[in-house]
Amino acid sequence: TGNCDDSALETSPEITVDIVLSAVNLADSLSSTSTSVSKVYDGYPYRLNVSSETLNLTGATYAWYKNGQLISGATGSSFDVANVSDTGSYHCVISVGGTTYRTNFMSVTVTARPINVEASSQTRVYNAQPLTNAGFTVTGTAMGTSVSGVAGNQSTILNVTYKGLDGSNKTVTEAIANVSVTGSQTYAGSSDNTASRAAIMNGSTDVSGNYAISYSKGTLKVTKAALTITANSTSWVFDNTEHTDAGFSKTAPVGLQGSDKVNSITASGAITDVGTCDNVPSGAVVKNGTTDVTANYEISYVKGTLTVTQSGALTANVTSYSGVYDSESHSIKVAAYGATGSAATTISYSTDKTNWITTAPEYKNVTGGAVTVYVKVENKNYVTV
């Protein structure tokens, strides 16, 4: 009976409606006698069963057909249709008591399960090293949950158990494998992380045909690293020269990554006279070798201080007066030496070290003894003498 001609059976009087072909979805045990059933692949089969309410099928033999072609080895009263490749029209030919019967035809459709493989996304602060992430997430699995994995490893996306045709437990375990995830981001900015080439394996058997695999890109993002640069603070003794310091080496930059180095900065401070001023840094250039990597840093600047202190080069020559009364006014003479620059030099006089005037006191009459006149010579850029 296994090689019966179906076209003959179609007009054979032995064909009877008492032979029923039903399909049970083993995922939920629901049975159907419709002419067609369909489902999205979930690892569970449709179990096609032959039954009759009027015929005794004890001792019957069975031959199953798909799309009119005999299925080799399919000789039981039930047959499982599980995979996308099994989609087709099925019927069974039964021989019992010397009579041959044929079931109704049933169209069974198993469509590929849509799953999506999304490459992982990651954000990291710039560290002068490439950012990569070989992770991925699978959604749409029959397990109802997302599955995470790493390229190069297998991750289970299906694990179901049901009673096989022989009555023993049958477990279907499938895993996503061979996923390739490519992407790399070193500098501040973002780029795609791309998954591809996934395969679904049942042991060593490729069952990717049961899945419609799509891919989504992840994003690798590198944010700027914080970098603090402090301008030099420097001090000079007044020498009537404008002083600047565009350096930053006295306080090491904080936050440089890898082998990056601050190549240069601009500092706006300048000072000539005694005092202090801000040394304001800006415009830093950071390089890794010859490559400008400044854009990878969020740079904060700290001012330095430029200082000029008083010089000790100012001197004074004081000439005292002593003489006989001659009806003329007389005073001491003071000469200052060593001062340079535009700052004024002031000579002050006092007889008590408290009250000072800038005009030398004069004496005309006999003083009755020596009168001490105190002198100080001042210039803001010099130590007072």
KATALIN-V814237 format. One record per residue. N is the residue number from 1. SS is DSSP state (H for helix, E for strand, - for the rest). NEAR is the number of other C-alpha atoms within 8 Angstrom. D_LAST is the distance of its C-alpha to the last C-alpha in Angstrom with 2 decimals. Layout:
BEGIN
N SS NEAR D_LAST
N SS NEAR D_LAST
END
This chain:
BEGIN
1 - 8 132.68
2 - 7 129.25
3 - 5 130.16
4 - 6 131.98
5 - 6 132.10
6 H 7 130.36
7 H 6 132.16
8 H 7 135.45
9 H 12 134.11
10 - 7 133.16
11 - 7 136.90
12 - 7 138.16
13 - 5 139.99
14 - 8 138.35
15 - 12 135.01
16 - 9 134.49
17 - 7 132.03
18 - 8 132.45
19 E 14 129.87
20 E 11 126.35
21 E 15 123.04
22 E 12 120.05
23 E 12 116.32
24 E 12 114.21
25 E 12 110.43
26 - 11 109.41
27 - 7 105.97
28 - 5 107.49
29 - 7 111.20
30 E 7 112.33
31 E 8 115.56
32 E 8 116.79
33 - 8 120.12
34 - 7 118.77
35 - 8 119.43
36 E 8 115.72
37 E 11 112.69
38 E 8 109.07
39 E 7 105.78
40 E 8 102.31
41 - 14 102.04
42 - 8 101.02
43 - 11 102.53
44 - 11 105.57
45 - 11 108.83
46 E 11 111.57
47 E 12 114.56
48 E 12 117.75
49 E 11 120.77
50 E 12 124.50
51 E 9 126.64
52 E 10 130.02
53 - 6 131.59
54 - 5 135.14
55 - 7 135.19
56 - 5 135.00
57 - 8 132.51
58 - 5 133.18
59 - 5 133.55
60 - 9 132.22
61 E 9 130.37
62 E 13 127.44
63 E 14 126.04
64 E 13 122.82
65 E 12 122.07
66 E 11 118.94
67 - 7 119.43
68 - 8 123.06
69 E 6 122.13
70 E 10 123.19
71 - 9 120.29
72 - 4 120.91
73 - 4 121.03
74 - 9 120.85
75 - 8 124.04
76 - 8 123.13
77 - 7 123.79
78 E 9 120.08
79 E 11 117.51
80 E 9 113.71
81 E 11 111.79
82 - 11 108.04
83 - 11 106.20
84 H 12 105.46
85 H 7 107.67
86 H 9 110.54
87 - 11 110.73
88 E 9 114.31
89 E 11 117.77
90 E 13 119.49
91 E 13 123.00
92 E 13 125.11
93 E 14 128.72
94 E 13 130.60
95 E 12 133.87
96 E 11 135.81
97 - 5 139.54
98 - 5 140.34
99 E 7 138.77
100 E 11 135.60
101 E 12 133.28
102 E 12 130.11
103 - 15 127.31
104 - 11 125.71
105 - 9 122.82
106 E 12 119.26
107 E 11 116.19
108 E 12 113.17
109 E 12 109.72
110 E 14 106.55
111 E 10 103.51
112 - 11 100.29
113 E 12 97.65
114 E 10 94.52
115 E 12 91.41
116 E 12 87.89
117 E 13 85.40
118 E 13 81.83
119 E 16 78.99
120 - 13 76.18
121 - 10 72.99
122 E 8 69.57
123 E 8 65.98
124 E 8 63.04
125 E 8 59.32
126 - 15 58.39
127 - 8 57.98
128 - 10 58.53
129 - 7 62.08
130 - 8 65.37
131 E 10 66.79
132 - 9 70.55
133 - 11 73.08
134 - 11 76.67
135 E 11 77.91
136 E 14 80.53
137 E 13 82.53
138 E 14 86.24
139 E 10 87.67
140 - 11 91.27
141 - 14 92.75
142 - 9 96.06
143 - 7 94.29
144 - 6 92.69
145 - 8 89.15
146 - 9 86.46
147 E 11 86.03
148 E 9 82.79
149 E 11 82.69
150 E 10 80.70
151 - 13 81.72
152 - 8 83.66
153 - 8 85.10
154 - 11 88.19
155 E 10 88.11
156 E 10 91.31
157 E 13 92.19
158 E 13 95.81
159 E 11 97.60
160 E 9 101.02
161 E 8 104.11
162 E 9 107.69
163 E 9 111.23
164 - 8 112.44
165 - 8 115.95
166 - 5 116.96
167 - 6 115.76
168 - 7 112.77
169 E 8 109.17
170 E 8 107.53
171 E 8 103.74
172 E 10 101.96
173 E 11 98.34
174 E 12 96.39
175 E 12 92.82
176 E 13 90.49
177 E 13 89.48
178 - 11 87.98
179 - 13 85.45
180 E 12 82.81
181 E 14 79.46
182 E 9 77.11
183 - 11 73.66
184 - 10 70.08
185 E 14 66.74
186 - 11 63.45
187 - 10 61.02
188 - 12 60.25
189 E 8 63.35
190 E 9 67.00
191 E 10 70.27
192 E 9 73.88
193 E 16 75.19
194 E 13 78.83
195 E 15 81.83
196 E 8 85.04
197 - 7 88.08
198 - 10 89.10
199 E 11 92.48
200 E 12 94.41
201 E 13 96.13
202 E 11 98.89
203 - 6 98.61
204 - 5 98.98
205 E 6 100.71
206 E 9 98.84
207 - 10 99.80
208 H 9 97.32
209 H 9 100.30
210 H 12 100.41
211 E 12 96.98
212 E 10 95.49
213 E 9 91.94
214 E 8 89.16
215 E 10 85.45
216 E 10 82.29
217 - 11 78.87
218 E 11 75.90
219 E 11 72.28
220 E 17 69.47
221 E 13 66.11
222 E 15 62.63
223 E 11 59.76
224 - 11 56.13
225 E 11 53.96
226 E 9 50.70
227 E 12 47.63
228 E 11 44.01
229 E 14 41.32
230 E 13 37.62
231 - 18 35.09
232 - 15 32.35
233 - 11 29.01
234 E 8 26.31
235 E 8 22.53
236 E 7 20.38
237 E 8 16.77
238 - 14 15.93
239 - 7 17.52
240 - 8 18.79
241 - 6 22.21
242 - 7 24.55
243 E 7 25.46
244 - 9 28.82
245 - 12 30.84
246 - 11 34.58
247 - 10 35.32
248 - 12 36.93
249 - 8 37.33
250 - 8 34.73
251 - 9 37.06
252 - 8 40.69
253 - 12 42.92
254 E 7 45.24
255 - 8 48.90
256 - 9 49.66
257 - 8 53.35
258 - 7 55.12
259 - 7 53.50
260 - 12 51.80
261 E 8 48.25
262 E 10 45.56
263 E 8 45.45
264 E 8 42.67
265 E 13 40.88
266 E 9 39.06
267 E 12 35.57
268 - 9 34.11
269 - 11 30.42
270 - 11 27.81
271 E 13 24.04
272 - 11 21.35
273 - 8 18.27
274 - 11 16.46
275 E 8 19.07
276 E 9 22.64
277 E 10 26.07
278 E 9 29.62
279 E 16 31.27
280 - 12 34.82
281 E 17 37.65
282 E 8 41.10
283 E 6 43.98
284 E 11 44.43
285 E 11 47.15
286 E 12 48.99
287 E 13 51.38
288 E 10 54.02
289 - 5 54.30
290 - 5 54.68
291 E 6 56.04
292 E 9 53.91
293 - 12 54.41
294 H 9 51.76
295 H 8 54.51
296 H 11 55.35
297 E 11 52.15
298 E 9 50.96
299 E 8 47.25
300 E 8 44.55
301 E 11 40.92
302 E 10 37.81
303 - 11 34.46
304 E 12 31.57
305 E 11 27.86
306 E 16 25.50
307 E 13 21.82
308 E 14 18.70
309 E 11 15.54
310 - 11 11.91
311 E 11 11.27
312 - 6 8.92
313 - 8 9.86
314 - 13 7.15
315 E 8 6.48
316 E 10 6.91
317 E 8 10.16
318 E 8 11.14
319 E 7 14.94
320 - 7 16.65
321 - 7 20.20
322 - 4 23.35
323 - 4 26.82
324 - 4 30.36
325 - 8 31.34
326 - 5 32.35
327 - 6 32.53
328 - 6 29.48
329 - 8 26.21
330 E 8 23.11
331 - 10 19.32
332 - 10 16.20
333 E 7 15.07
334 E 9 11.67
335 E 7 11.64
336 E 10 9.34
337 E 8 10.70
338 - 7 11.46
339 - 10 11.70
340 - 7 15.29
341 - 5 17.47
342 - 4 18.58
343 - 8 15.78
344 - 6 14.49
345 - 9 11.13
346 E 8 10.78
347 E 10 9.61
348 E 12 10.58
349 E 14 12.15
350 E 12 13.84
351 - 9 16.28
352 - 6 16.69
353 - 7 13.54
354 - 6 15.92
355 - 7 16.85
356 - 8 14.42
357 E 8 15.71
358 - 8 14.81
359 - 6 17.04
360 - 9 16.29
361 - 7 18.82
362 - 7 21.68
363 E 9 24.07
364 - 10 27.66
365 - 7 29.65
366 - 7 29.51
367 - 7 26.91
368 - 4 28.91
369 - 5 26.09
370 - 5 22.38
371 - 5 20.23
372 - 5 16.68
373 - 9 14.31
374 E 9 10.93
375 E 8 8.23
376 E 9 5.53
377 E 12 5.24
378 E 11 6.90
379 - 12 9.39
380 - 10 11.62
381 - 11 12.08
382 E 13 8.68
383 - 12 6.43
384 - 8 3.83
385 - 8 0.00
END
